[in-house]
């Protein structure tokens, strides 16, 4: 025969695009091939600089096309289902009949964006606390924050209303890709992505259209909403060798797919530290989030699959804090007339910290604030003359990153929820033994590392 059928999983991330081919074996599903490409899609925001954070959709789709072109053709020809996840909260606008152009590439038909805006990402900071407080109160369990799709639409409505007139469709970047593949006239969005936009009621699975309409919000831009795991449509033509008519799932949140790729027991907690950081546990079956958010709460309830929810402490401060510290050290050495590459600094500060098992120094690492405390900055205290070495400071910084997460979702709460084990994942753990030591010091559970949290694989497994 032609070989087993394959499922293609795609994740459209903040810095890279990943594609994974999953196929059935005698032992169950297994990863057959994967490919990743950096998007290098950051683009200056003309309207909202310097707070704006935008990406060029052309470059994201180019990276996606490169990924698919690098996968084996014979396996792509056996793809029957496509699962797509991507960065939540963000928003991209397009013209529904002119969102892309299809053309022949070396590996078969492919599409390129046409009448499409930049992607305003989840990291966008254009909506100040004052601006957010001027918006109507959502009927949702999620507090509104800058970078959320609906908040960004409100910002355009106030600051650049003509911009919105050029488009009649909107969604996350992953919703856009699904709409192009299936030629959807109206975008279709999963409950996961809708909740991440704000102004969405997860209990009745509907937008707050009355509240939005009263304030002049362009409700025609809101996508239809469906359940995660359902089919959005079928590919309308062949795509890089993938046959026409392959089923395409409704686009999913990258966070939920990452958790899905590794979470096997309800008694597991997932601790992920990469650019940002998250600590996640499953809520009991039948759990429903509160009617209204607690703006001061550090825990958010994310819609998962089959009506379940995850409790998530999502910190904006993870590996990016260590990267900022490394950048600071590099800048200081440069100002002293020396040249040291940042790539050489990272392993050395880790080595220095491994030599200092203890540090009284206390670092509160929230240089990027937190969604529930946007005004909060970082601080250092308990500074003693004997604890100013690079090793002491790095050790305290790593401990601070873990303690900050732990303050958001405390150990006592994890114990009450029946957590028995922590699955540690993310790029920061892979290269930072100090971080691993601090996790084991702070959490009284066995910690298993190397769980590859992979949103592309998770998106494929959901299908």
Secondary structure as GFF3:
##gff-version 3
##sequence-region A 1 463
A	DSSP	beta_strand	6	12	.	.	.	ID=ss1
A	DSSP	beta_strand	16	25	.	.	.	ID=ss2
A	DSSP	beta_strand	28	38	.	.	.	ID=ss3
A	DSSP	beta_strand	42	43	.	.	.	ID=ss4
A	DSSP	beta_strand	54	55	.	.	.	ID=ss5
A	DSSP	alpha_helix	57	70	.	.	.	ID=ss6
A	DSSP	alpha_helix	73	76	.	.	.	ID=ss7
A	DSSP	beta_strand	79	86	.	.	.	ID=ss8
A	DSSP	beta_strand	92	94	.	.	.	ID=ss9
A	DSSP	beta_strand	100	105	.	.	.	ID=ss10
A	DSSP	beta_strand	108	113	.	.	.	ID=ss11
A	DSSP	beta_strand	119	120	.	.	.	ID=ss12
A	DSSP	alpha_helix	129	133	.	.	.	ID=ss13
A	DSSP	alpha_helix	149	159	.	.	.	ID=ss14
A	DSSP	alpha_helix	161	165	.	.	.	ID=ss15
A	DSSP	beta_strand	169	171	.	.	.	ID=ss16
A	DSSP	alpha_helix	173	182	.	.	.	ID=ss17
A	DSSP	beta_strand	188	190	.	.	.	ID=ss18
A	DSSP	alpha_helix	191	197	.	.	.	ID=ss19
A	DSSP	beta_strand	200	201	.	.	.	ID=ss20
A	DSSP	beta_strand	206	207	.	.	.	ID=ss21
A	DSSP	alpha_helix	209	214	.	.	.	ID=ss22
A	DSSP	three_ten_helix	219	221	.	.	.	ID=ss23
A	DSSP	beta_strand	224	226	.	.	.	ID=ss24
A	DSSP	beta_strand	231	234	.	.	.	ID=ss25
A	DSSP	beta_strand	247	249	.	.	.	ID=ss26
A	DSSP	beta_strand	252	253	.	.	.	ID=ss27
A	DSSP	alpha_helix	254	260	.	.	.	ID=ss28
A	DSSP	beta_strand	268	273	.	.	.	ID=ss29
A	DSSP	beta_strand	277	282	.	.	.	ID=ss30
A	DSSP	beta_strand	299	303	.	.	.	ID=ss31
A	DSSP	beta_strand	309	315	.	.	.	ID=ss32
A	DSSP	alpha_helix	319	335	.	.	.	ID=ss33
A	DSSP	alpha_helix	342	354	.	.	.	ID=ss34
A	DSSP	beta_strand	362	364	.	.	.	ID=ss35
A	DSSP	beta_strand	379	381	.	.	.	ID=ss36
A	DSSP	three_ten_helix	385	387	.	.	.	ID=ss37
A	DSSP	alpha_helix	390	408	.	.	.	ID=ss38
A	DSSP	alpha_helix	411	416	.	.	.	ID=ss39
A	DSSP	beta_strand	421	425	.	.	.	ID=ss40
A	DSSP	alpha_helix	427	431	.	.	.	ID=ss41
A	DSSP	alpha_helix	433	442	.	.	.	ID=ss42
A	DSSP	beta_strand	446	448	.	.	.	ID=ss43
A	DSSP	alpha_helix	455	462	.	.	.	ID=ss44
###
